[in-house]
Amino acid sequence: MEATDLARTMGDFYAVASEVLRDVSDITDQQVKHWIVNPFLETLGWDPHDKRQVYLDYPVKPEGHADYALLDGKGGPRLILEVRGAAQPVADSESSVKKARSVGAPLALVTNGQEFALWFLADGESPTPLFLLRLKELADNPEALLGLTVQYRLSDTGINQLRKHAIRAAVLQMLEDNSEKTFDAMVNWVQSQVAPGGLDETTESAIREATMLWLTEEHLTMPAFAPAESGKRPADLRATTAKDWEPFPRGPPGTFQYKYDAAKTLDIRSTPKEVREALRMQGLRTPTATAFGGFYYALRQRAGLPPT
């Protein structure tokens, strides 16, 4: 199943499920299972009536049972799904996580019919949230759901796909929220936020792909990289690197002169924002938006100035 197909079928599911929630007041857990969860699983390709795929009221000792268990091809539980009351928050995953750990399932999904929260459970680590999506958001996030489709049967490949998408989404948000960070510090900072310890292959790959996405031209339109009042867009400016600048002979330490035009100078003692704007006013830019951090700190280092 492709993401576009899943988006379409998930949109059809939402149209029906939203009508149920609108027409039924005080919906019960049993109604959520019948009218929301079962069709949700069917949209992902699972058959709730096939016990080889979906086990209802799966026994969990000593907790009792879980509402659903999704099974792999060998019949082992890979995801524990619990249904909450409409007013109960899905972010409270403690009970579902405990049940999933008891049966050795690496995933726990909690829903109240209006929100869906998925958690990944690694051995010896705290549960990691992979997504928290409202019912109306499912169709807009098919890539977040692809790893849950029956074609993967929640294999390691499918679970890694779920984790990869979640990490990519988190990294992209971090990068956009922290666009002022220097290029040289960016990778270390992202890794410290996403994976403070050692990086496994999935995490490292997700960080690399997310960073590459963030470096594409579309991110040059972000507010932090908007054109100056002159109206010039980044593409209209000439690219420059730290090698193009040399100490300004008549200025204090920290001022530099553009070797191809002596009239252009920079006071690197200023803030990154001020230096970037000074570049723009002189018709210059760094090769990419995030390359500015490396440019700025290379010149500060050459001038003997401490990092900001």
PLY file of the C-alpha trace (Angstrom):
ply
format ascii 1.0
element vertex 308
property float x
property float y
property float z
element edge 307
property int vertex1
property int vertex2
end_header
0.00 0.00 0.00
1.35 3.41 -1.00
0.99 6.55 1.11
-1.36 8.12 -1.45
-3.66 5.07 -1.33
-3.62 5.07 2.46
-4.42 8.78 2.56
-7.45 8.22 0.34
-8.83 5.25 2.27
-8.11 6.93 5.60
-10.05 9.94 4.35
-13.04 7.68 3.61
-12.71 6.19 7.10
-12.69 9.65 8.68
-15.83 10.70 6.80
-17.78 7.79 8.30
-16.19 7.87 11.78
-16.77 11.61 12.19
-20.46 11.14 11.42
-20.67 8.48 14.13
-19.08 10.76 16.71
-21.37 13.60 15.68
-24.57 11.55 15.82
-23.91 9.42 18.92
-23.75 11.19 22.25
-21.99 9.56 25.19
-20.41 6.93 22.97
-19.41 3.79 24.88
-16.11 1.90 24.69
-17.88 -0.95 22.90
-19.25 1.45 20.29
-15.79 2.96 19.81
-14.45 -0.53 19.15
-17.22 -1.42 16.70
-17.56 1.86 14.80
-14.10 3.42 15.10
-11.33 0.94 15.92
-12.45 -1.98 13.75
-12.89 0.21 10.63
-9.53 1.87 11.43
-7.81 -1.52 11.46
-9.60 -2.53 8.26
-8.36 0.67 6.60
-4.83 -0.43 7.51
-5.54 -3.82 5.89
-6.10 -5.86 9.07
-9.08 -8.19 9.46
-10.50 -7.79 13.00
-12.46 -11.03 12.53
-9.36 -13.11 11.71
-7.84 -14.31 14.97
-4.58 -15.06 13.17
-4.21 -11.31 12.62
-6.21 -9.58 15.36
-6.76 -11.18 18.77
-9.61 -9.59 20.73
-9.42 -9.52 24.54
-5.85 -10.80 24.40
-4.89 -12.39 27.75
-2.23 -10.50 29.67
-0.96 -11.81 33.00
-1.38 -10.56 35.65
-3.17 -7.48 34.23
-6.10 -9.43 32.79
-6.48 -8.70 29.08
-5.85 -6.12 26.36
-8.64 -4.96 24.08
-6.70 -5.95 20.93
-3.40 -7.54 20.00
-2.09 -7.35 16.44
-0.12 -10.48 15.60
2.81 -11.12 13.33
2.96 -13.99 10.83
4.02 -16.41 13.56
1.15 -15.48 15.85
3.20 -13.39 18.27
1.77 -10.12 19.66
3.49 -7.07 18.18
1.06 -4.30 19.11
-1.27 -3.94 22.07
-4.27 -1.68 21.37
-6.34 -0.28 24.20
-9.61 1.67 23.97
-10.28 4.48 26.43
-13.43 6.39 27.28
-14.14 9.48 25.18
-13.11 11.82 27.99
-9.92 9.96 28.92
-6.58 11.29 27.60
-4.68 8.97 25.27
-1.33 10.43 26.31
-1.57 8.44 29.55
-0.02 5.24 28.29
1.22 3.62 31.50
-1.36 0.82 31.62
-1.09 -0.02 27.91
2.71 0.09 27.97
2.76 -2.24 30.97
0.55 -4.74 29.14
2.67 -4.52 25.99
5.85 -5.15 27.96
4.23 -8.12 29.71
3.65 -9.90 26.40
6.84 -8.69 24.70
5.09 -6.41 22.19
7.22 -3.47 20.98
4.24 -1.18 20.27
1.30 0.15 22.25
-1.57 2.07 20.66
-4.13 3.96 22.73
-7.31 5.55 21.38
-10.49 7.11 22.69
-12.01 7.21 19.22
-11.03 10.83 18.69
-7.28 10.65 19.23
-4.69 7.95 18.53
-1.36 7.70 20.39
1.34 5.20 19.38
4.31 4.29 21.59
7.49 2.33 20.87
8.97 0.19 23.63
12.66 -0.61 23.50
14.22 -3.01 25.97
15.27 -1.25 29.14
14.24 2.21 27.90
11.35 4.54 28.58
8.50 4.37 26.03
8.97 6.65 23.04
5.95 8.43 21.52
5.78 7.90 17.76
2.68 9.99 17.12
-0.40 11.51 18.70
-2.94 12.24 15.98
-6.52 13.38 16.08
-9.04 11.45 14.02
-9.19 14.22 11.42
-5.39 14.25 11.11
-4.97 10.58 10.15
-5.63 11.09 6.43
-3.08 13.93 6.34
-0.34 11.77 7.85
-0.31 8.52 5.86
3.47 8.11 6.12
3.16 8.02 9.91
0.77 5.06 9.55
2.38 3.03 6.77
4.37 0.87 9.16
1.10 -0.18 10.82
-0.39 -1.61 7.63
-0.92 -5.35 7.44
1.62 -5.74 4.64
4.38 -5.30 7.22
2.68 -7.44 9.89
4.53 -5.20 12.36
7.88 -6.72 11.42
11.11 -4.99 12.38
10.99 -3.32 8.96
7.56 -1.88 9.65
8.47 -0.77 13.15
11.65 0.89 11.90
9.57 2.72 9.32
7.26 4.00 12.08
10.24 5.11 14.15
11.99 6.66 11.18
9.01 8.82 10.28
8.53 9.92 13.89
12.21 10.85 14.26
12.24 12.69 10.93
9.17 14.70 11.91
10.68 15.57 15.28
14.02 16.57 13.77
12.38 18.77 11.13
10.42 20.56 13.82
13.54 21.01 15.95
15.48 22.45 13.03
12.75 24.91 12.11
12.33 25.97 15.74
16.08 26.52 16.11
17.12 27.98 12.77
19.51 30.40 14.49
21.80 27.60 15.65
25.17 27.36 13.96
25.76 24.79 11.26
28.70 23.25 13.10
26.62 22.77 16.26
23.48 21.58 14.52
24.22 17.90 14.07
25.50 17.40 17.60
22.55 19.30 18.99
19.98 17.29 17.05
21.58 14.02 18.09
21.63 15.10 21.74
17.91 15.87 21.56
16.80 12.78 19.64
19.29 10.16 20.83
21.46 11.23 23.78
23.14 7.84 23.82
24.58 5.77 21.01
22.88 6.02 17.61
21.39 2.92 16.07
21.11 2.64 12.29
17.46 3.71 12.17
18.00 6.81 14.28
21.13 7.87 12.41
19.44 7.37 9.03
16.36 9.35 10.10
18.45 12.27 11.38
20.46 12.35 8.17
17.40 12.29 5.93
15.54 14.90 7.97
18.53 17.24 7.94
18.89 16.84 4.19
15.21 17.68 3.74
15.60 20.78 5.88
18.50 21.96 3.75
16.44 22.02 0.55
15.63 25.28 -1.15
12.07 25.42 0.18
13.39 26.16 3.66
15.03 29.33 2.40
11.52 30.81 2.43
11.25 30.38 6.20
10.84 33.69 8.11
14.36 33.40 9.52
15.75 33.47 5.98
13.30 35.93 4.40
14.70 38.51 1.96
15.80 41.89 3.21
13.75 45.06 2.71
15.57 45.55 -0.55
13.31 42.84 -1.96
16.16 40.67 -3.15
15.56 36.98 -2.72
18.41 34.60 -1.75
18.71 33.40 -5.34
19.48 36.95 -6.46
22.45 37.29 -4.10
26.01 36.22 -4.81
27.25 33.28 -2.75
30.26 33.83 -0.51
32.31 31.76 1.91
34.65 32.61 4.78
37.63 32.20 2.42
36.44 35.27 0.47
37.06 37.55 3.46
40.28 38.88 4.97
40.99 41.07 8.00
40.18 44.71 7.32
43.56 46.48 7.62
42.18 49.74 9.02
39.59 48.27 11.36
39.62 46.72 14.84
39.99 42.94 15.22
36.75 41.33 14.14
36.17 43.39 10.99
36.65 41.83 7.58
36.90 43.03 3.98
35.56 41.24 0.91
38.61 40.46 -1.24
36.67 40.97 -4.50
35.28 44.38 -3.49
37.12 46.45 -0.87
34.00 48.57 -0.28
32.26 45.62 1.32
33.06 45.01 4.98
31.67 43.00 7.88
31.87 43.57 11.61
31.88 40.00 12.86
31.57 41.25 16.45
27.89 41.84 15.70
25.20 39.24 16.27
24.61 36.52 13.64
21.36 38.19 12.62
23.09 41.55 12.10
25.95 39.99 10.12
23.55 38.08 7.89
21.60 41.28 7.22
24.84 43.13 6.45
25.66 40.45 3.88
22.25 40.88 2.26
22.59 44.65 2.10
25.83 44.09 0.15
24.21 41.59 -2.22
25.82 38.54 -0.67
24.71 35.31 0.99
26.19 32.00 2.08
25.67 28.99 -0.27
22.79 27.67 1.85
20.85 29.16 4.74
22.38 26.82 7.29
25.89 27.37 5.90
25.75 30.82 7.49
26.52 29.35 10.92
29.78 27.85 9.69
30.63 31.10 7.87
30.00 33.26 10.96
31.95 31.08 13.36
34.86 30.57 10.98
35.37 34.33 10.83
34.96 34.74 14.62
37.54 32.02 15.16
39.93 33.68 12.71
39.47 36.98 14.57
40.13 35.33 17.93
36.62 36.05 19.19
34.82 33.61 21.50
31.66 31.78 20.31
28.45 33.63 21.09
0 1
1 2
2 3
3 4
4 5
5 6
6 7
7 8
8 9
9 10
10 11
11 12
12 13
13 14
14 15
15 16
16 17
17 18
18 19
19 20
20 21
21 22
22 23
23 24
24 25
25 26
26 27
27 28
28 29
29 30
30 31
31 32
32 33
33 34
34 35
35 36
36 37
37 38
38 39
39 40
40 41
41 42
42 43
43 44
44 45
45 46
46 47
47 48
48 49
49 50
50 51
51 52
52 53
53 54
54 55
55 56
56 57
57 58
58 59
59 60
60 61
61 62
62 63
63 64
64 65
65 66
66 67
67 68
68 69
69 70
70 71
71 72
72 73
73 74
74 75
75 76
76 77
77 78
78 79
79 80
80 81
81 82
82 83
83 84
84 85
85 86
86 87
87 88
88 89
89 90
90 91
91 92
92 93
93 94
94 95
95 96
96 97
97 98
98 99
99 100
100 101
101 102
102 103
103 104
104 105
105 106
106 107
107 108
108 109
109 110
110 111
111 112
112 113
113 114
114 115
115 116
116 117
117 118
118 119
119 120
120 121
121 122
122 123
123 124
124 125
125 126
126 127
127 128
128 129
129 130
130 131
131 132
132 133
133 134
134 135
135 136
136 137
137 138
138 139
139 140
140 141
141 142
142 143
143 144
144 145
145 146
146 147
147 148
148 149
149 150
150 151
151 152
152 153
153 154
154 155
155 156
156 157
157 158
158 159
159 160
160 161
161 162
162 163
163 164
164 165
165 166
166 167
167 168
168 169
169 170
170 171
171 172
172 173
173 174
174 175
175 176
176 177
177 178
178 179
179 180
180 181
181 182
182 183
183 184
184 185
185 186
186 187
187 188
188 189
189 190
190 191
191 192
192 193
193 194
194 195
195 196
196 197
197 198
198 199
199 200
200 201
201 202
202 203
203 204
204 205
205 206
206 207
207 208
208 209
209 210
210 211
211 212
212 213
213 214
214 215
215 216
216 217
217 218
218 219
219 220
220 221
221 222
222 223
223 224
224 225
225 226
226 227
227 228
228 229
229 230
230 231
231 232
232 233
233 234
234 235
235 236
236 237
237 238
238 239
239 240
240 241
241 242
242 243
243 244
244 245
245 246
246 247
247 248
248 249
249 250
250 251
251 252
252 253
253 254
254 255
255 256
256 257
257 258
258 259
259 260
260 261
261 262
262 263
263 264
264 265
265 266
266 267
267 268
268 269
269 270
270 271
271 272
272 273
273 274
274 275
275 276
276 277
277 278
278 279
279 280
280 281
281 282
282 283
283 284
284 285
285 286
286 287
287 288
288 289
289 290
290 291
291 292
292 293
293 294
294 295
295 296
296 297
297 298
298 299
299 300
300 301
301 302
302 303
303 304
304 305
305 306
306 307
